[in-house]
């Protein structure tokens, strides 16, 4: 069996889904980013503390300024913008962990004021498409705190398999955290390529 290693990802922006535009973050997004990334409830189960305007400015000038993936060890963070209104409602990230093993990871965070509409599911599905169809990854994972039930359900809606439950594997923000590991392989992706509907359920369109 031939093996095709991932090469590079240079998306055309914006990346369009049924209701969303995924695109690089800019300095014009500071207020919208601050509206949710400064909230303790949003940051409770994710690997960052509530952010200040200064931290967001610094991220925009460094890590979030990346617009492509050209080698392992890099990450691509994209804003989730509503196509109909222009509102920035969250952001998603695609990590390229290994060229040799074709490994990647996805993550997401959405403003709770825009929750319940399936936006995170739709955006994360688009990242799977970028990772598998355009970058050529072999395997994409999502690592989720067990207490973060909405994110665990989102991973399941995407079609990702829960492969592990790591009990108290990490001291996270002063507490022992149990991690749920989800994954999808490239040869499993075609069954889930159809876009999710507005409730986050998958609609297969072969």
N, C-alpha and C positions, 0 to 999 in steps of 0.2 A: 504494500500500500504506500503510495507516495505521500510525502509530508510537505505541506506548504507553510513556511514560517511567515508570520506577519511582517510587513515591511514598513508602512507608514500610514497615517490617517490625516488627510487634509480635507476636511469637510467643506462643502459649499454652504455659505451662510446666507440666510438662516436655514437651519434644518427644520423642515416643515412636517407637522403631523396634522391630524384632522382638525385640531383646535388650537394648536400651539406653534410657536416659533422658538426654537432653541438657538441661542446665539451667544457669542462672547460677552462677558460683562464689561461695562464701561463706567467711567466716573459719574455718568448721569444716573447710575443705578444705586448710588450710595444710600439715599433715603429709603428706597424700597428694600434694600438688603438689611439696613439697620432695623427696619420695622419687624423683621422676624428673627434675624440672627442675633439680636440683642435680648431675646426673650428667654428666660430660664426654662420655661416649659419646652421650648423648641430644642434647647441644647441639652436637655436632661440625659438622653441616651445616645448622644453623638460625640465624637472625639474633639470637641472644641467647647470652650467656655463662652458665655454671652459676650458678644463682640461690641466694642466701642467704634465710633466713627473713625478713630485713628487706626485701629486694627484693620478695618475694612479698607481704608485708603491704602494701607501697606499691602494687603493681599491683592488689591486691584493692580498695584504697580509691580507685583512679583508673580506669585503662583497663578493668580487668576488671569494674568495677561497672556498666558499661553493659548494659542489658537489651533495647534496641531500636535500630533504625536509622531515623533520621528525616531524614538528609541525607548527601550525599556527604562523603567524608573520614572517616567513622566506621567503627568495627570492632565486631563482636559476638563475644566469646569465651565459649564454653560448655563446661562440664565434661562428660566422657563417663562416665556412671555405669552400672554393670551393674544391670539391673532385678532380677536374681535375688538378688544379694548386697548391693547398695548400695555396692560398692567404686567409688571414683573411679579410672579407669584411664588417663585422658589428657584432652586438651582439643582443641577445634577452633576455628577463627576464620574469620569471613566479613567481608571488607572490601568496603565500597561506595566504589569509586574515582570514578565519574562518573555524575551524573544524566543529563546530555545524551546520553552515549554508552551508558548502561545497562551500565556496566562494573563487574565485581566480581572478587574473588579469594578463594580458600580456602586454608587451611593446617591442619596437624594435627600433633600430637605425642602419643605414647602411651608409657606405662611399659613398658619391655622385659620386665618380669616378667609382663606380660599379653599379650605379643606372640604372633603366630601363630594368632590366633583370628578375624581379620577385623574386629576392633572398629573400627580406624581407617577401613577401607573403608566399613563400615556408617554410621559417624558422618559421614564426608565426603559420602556419598551423601545423607544427610539435609540437609546444608548446601546441596547443589545444589538440593534440593527447596525449601528456604526461599528461596534466591536467585532461582530461576526462577519457581516457582509462587506464592510469597507476596509477594516484593519486586518481581518483574517485571523482573529484569535481562535484558539482551540477550545478554551474553557474560560468562563466568566463566573465569578463568585459574588456573593453579597454576605457580609458579616453583620449580624444584627443582635443587639442586646435582647435577651429573652423577654424582658419587661416591655419592650417596644412592640406590642402586639400589632398595631396598624402596619408597621413596616414588615413584620413577618408575614402578614396576610398579603401585603403587596407583592412580596417575592413569590408567594405561591400563585397569585393571579398571573404573574408573568410566565409561569410554567417552570420556575426554578425548583429543583429538588432540595429538600432539607437533608443534608448529608451527615451532620454532626450536631451534637449538643454538648458543649464544653462547659462542664459545671465548675463554677467559681474559678475560671481560668485566668482572670485578670482583676487586679485591684483597680477599679475604675471610679474616679471621683469620690474616693473614700469608702467605697463599698465593693464587695466581691461581686463580680458580674458573671453571669452565665451567658455564653455566646452561642447563637444559632448560626450555623454555616449552611448557606444555600448555594447551589451551583447549576449551571447549564452548560452542555457541550455543543459544539458547532453542529454535530450531526443530529442533535435534538432540536435545534433552533427552527428548522423549517416548519415543524408542527405548530409553532407559536408565532410565526412571522406575521400573521394577520393582526391588524391593529386592534387594540382594546377599545371597547365602546366607552361611552361617557360615564358609566358606573365602574369602569375598571375591569369589566369582564372581557375575556378575549373573544373577538369575532374572527373566525378563520376565513381568509380570502386567498385561496390558492390560485 
